[in-house]
Amino acid sequence: MSDTNPEGAYIKVKVVPINGRGNLSNGTGTLSATGVLSCGHFASDDLPEIGKSYNIAGEHQGRLYEFPGWKCTHSGPTSDFKAQP
């Protein structure tokens, strides 16, 4: 779980691949208590790649939060990302 990013819903989510594919602009996301950030809705021809790193940002209650270098753990229209130790 992230120490600085609160759990809950995020809007205006942007996902940018560090290496690979899977761009998202103006998406939505949810950060769970287990530290998994689920983001979507990715286009079927531009899904994130499992094991690849992404820089993610989104708004939660009017404040911008960043998730730098999070790895994709599940790929689909809604994909999951997790911080790396």
Secondary structure, 3 states (H helix, E strand, C coil): CCCCCCCEEEEEEEEEECCCCCCEEEEEEEECCCCEEEEECCCCCCCCCCCCEEEEEEEECCEEEEEEEEEEEECCCEEEEECCC
